[in-house]
């Protein structure tokens, strides 16, 4: 008798799921079905069904309904991380971030907390693909990625977070370079120097540093500050001899009868002395 009842329940569950999936299977956004009649597992499967068809808004809706209807169930926990993922897939970064943060707040020790933090970081990172965009997003991405690296160093997401952290750092340096080149092009040498100095001092591990040093050579020569220009060239010669920027600075300085060497007592001289001692870069 028990076996018959169990079998009947299984058949009923399948029929309910069939109804849930078929109601609106061809109509995107149809949410007229009363979900209270279904189990969290059935609603979850509907969410997966919509996600497989790239209907991220509908998928997120079903996952969120599990959180609303069955807030204390294990399915609600699974549905919450799926919300974060689904919103991100649909490029709804704000809602992805919100779902990911709720997961971290509610389940900080769960094994998926690292993934939630990674998704939160991606919600910022995936919006900074263009150097001209709001750099506030880059700073937020760096902070969130740093959390993945420091709080979840043994997770499978740590290495990816490190790579993206370096790339985001390059974005910030790239923005400074973009502005510095603009100033240099129009002869605003002091303003250009300030931008290139930021790259050399604050973003020295990025790929932009060799060019920043060369641009400093150009700017300082334009102002007649030969000691600073020579010292910038000396740093290039010491750390980036194999780059095109070293070659360009070498030609520019020698054309003006100058050598690449540390001169004077300026901010570049300090960097040069540190780099020679191996304490810089």
Secondary structure, 3 states (H helix, E strand, C coil): CHHHHHHHHHHHHHHHHHHHHHCCCCCCCCCCCCHHHCCHHHHHHHHHHHHHCCCHHHHHHHHHHHHHHCCCCHHHHHHHHHHHHHHHHCCCHHHHHHHHHHHHHHCCCCCCHHHHHHHHHHHHHCCCCCCCCCHHHHHHHHHHHHHHHHHCCCCCCHHHHHHHHHHHHHHHHHHHHHHHHHHHHCCCHHHHHHHHHHHHHHCCCCCCHHHHHHHHHHHHHHCCCHHHHHHHHHHHHHHCCCCHHHHHHHHHHHHCCCCCCCCCCCHHHHHHHHHHCCCCC
